[in-house]
C-alpha cells in the first residue's frame, strides 16, 4: 500500500456490537468523495485529527448512529451498517476491511 493511500479498519469495544471506521489519511488530502458517500449511508466523521502530523497522516473516526442505548447498534443495525459501509468502501478500492475487537488492554 502506498504511503499516500488511505488505510481502513473497523473497530469496536466490548460487547462488540457497534463498530466505527478508523481511516488513516493524509493530513492535507482527505478523501472527501469517500467521506461524502459514507455520509449518504449514515456514516459521519465523529472524531478526527488524531495521529502523527510529522508523518503527514491522521486518523479519522467515522461512525453510524444506532437506535439502541447511547446510540449503539441493534443486531439488525450491525448487519445493515457494516454492509452499507463495505459497499461504499469497495467502490473506492478497499477489498476487505478487517474487524478489530479492541480489548481493555488495547484501549489503555
LINGI-V536684 format. One record per residue. N is the residue number from 1. PSI is psi in whole degrees, 0 to 359 (999 if undefined). OMEGA is omega as a letter, one per 20 degrees, with the letter a starting at -180 (none if undefined). NEAR is the number of other ideal C-beta (glycine too) atoms within 12 Angstrom. Layout:
n:N psi:PSI omega:OMEGA near:NEAR
n:N psi:PSI omega:OMEGA near:NEAR
This chain:
n:1 psi:139 omega:r near:11
n:2 psi:149 omega:r near:10
n:3 psi:347 omega:a near:13
n:4 psi:346 omega:a near:16
n:5 psi:144 omega:r near:18
n:6 psi:149 omega:r near:33
n:7 psi:144 omega:a near:25
n:8 psi:145 omega:r near:37
n:9 psi:139 omega:r near:26
n:10 psi:136 omega:a near:31
n:11 psi:151 omega:r near:28
n:12 psi:152 omega:r near:29
n:13 psi:163 omega:r near:20
n:14 psi:133 omega:j near:15
n:15 psi:19 omega:r near:15
n:16 psi:36 omega:r near:20
n:17 psi:331 omega:a near:25
n:18 psi:117 omega:a near:32
n:19 psi:155 omega:r near:35
n:20 psi:161 omega:a near:38
n:21 psi:122 omega:r near:45
n:22 psi:119 omega:r near:32
n:23 psi:119 omega:r near:40
n:24 psi:121 omega:a near:30
n:25 psi:166 omega:r near:33
n:26 psi:140 omega:a near:24
n:27 psi:319 omega:a near:21
n:28 psi:10 omega:a near:11
n:29 psi:70 omega:r near:17
n:30 psi:142 omega:r near:23
n:31 psi:76 omega:a near:29
n:32 psi:323 omega:r near:17
n:33 psi:319 omega:r near:16
n:34 psi:313 omega:r near:30
n:35 psi:322 omega:r near:28
n:36 psi:317 omega:r near:18
n:37 psi:324 omega:r near:23
n:38 psi:321 omega:r near:37
n:39 psi:326 omega:r near:21
n:40 psi:335 omega:r near:17
n:41 psi:17 omega:r near:24
n:42 psi:5 omega:a near:25
n:43 psi:122 omega:a near:35
n:44 psi:156 omega:r near:24
n:45 psi:120 omega:a near:27
n:46 psi:339 omega:a near:24
n:47 psi:142 omega:a near:18
n:48 psi:170 omega:r near:22
n:49 psi:3 omega:r near:18
n:50 psi:146 omega:r near:18
n:51 psi:196 omega:a near:21
n:52 psi:96 omega:a near:13
n:53 psi:341 omega:r near:13
n:54 psi:330 omega:r near:8
n:55 psi:352 omega:a near:14
n:56 psi:18 omega:a near:15
n:57 psi:152 omega:r near:26
n:58 psi:161 omega:a near:26
n:59 psi:126 omega:r near:29
n:60 psi:136 omega:r near:33
n:61 psi:124 omega:a near:29
n:62 psi:128 omega:a near:39
n:63 psi:160 omega:r near:31
n:64 psi:137 omega:r near:32
n:65 psi:147 omega:r near:20
n:66 psi:178 omega:a near:26
n:67 psi:0 omega:a near:18
n:68 psi:183 omega:a near:17
n:69 psi:132 omega:r near:12
n:70 psi:28 omega:r near:11
n:71 psi:12 omega:r near:19
n:72 psi:171 omega:a near:24
n:73 psi:148 omega:r near:28
n:74 psi:173 omega:r near:17
n:75 psi:318 omega:r near:17
n:76 psi:320 omega:r near:14
n:77 psi:324 omega:r near:24
n:78 psi:311 omega:r near:25
n:79 psi:313 omega:a near:16
n:80 psi:313 omega:a near:20
n:81 psi:315 omega:r near:36
n:82 psi:319 omega:r near:32
n:83 psi:317 omega:a near:21
n:84 psi:320 omega:r near:23
n:85 psi:318 omega:r near:40
n:86 psi:323 omega:r near:26
n:87 psi:316 omega:r near:19
n:88 psi:314 omega:a near:31
n:89 psi:321 omega:r near:31
n:90 psi:322 omega:r near:17
n:91 psi:330 omega:a near:19
n:92 psi:17 omega:r near:24
n:93 psi:7 omega:r near:18
n:94 psi:106 omega:a near:26
n:95 psi:304 omega:a near:12
n:96 psi:108 omega:r near:12
n:97 psi:120 omega:a near:29
n:98 psi:159 omega:r near:19
n:99 psi:125 omega:r near:22
n:100 psi:119 omega:r near:19
n:101 psi:107 omega:a near:20
n:102 psi:135 omega:r near:21
n:103 psi:170 omega:r near:13
n:104 psi:319 omega:r near:9
n:105 psi:321 omega:r near:9
n:106 psi:334 omega:a near:12
n:107 psi:344 omega:a near:12
n:108 psi:999 omega:none near:7
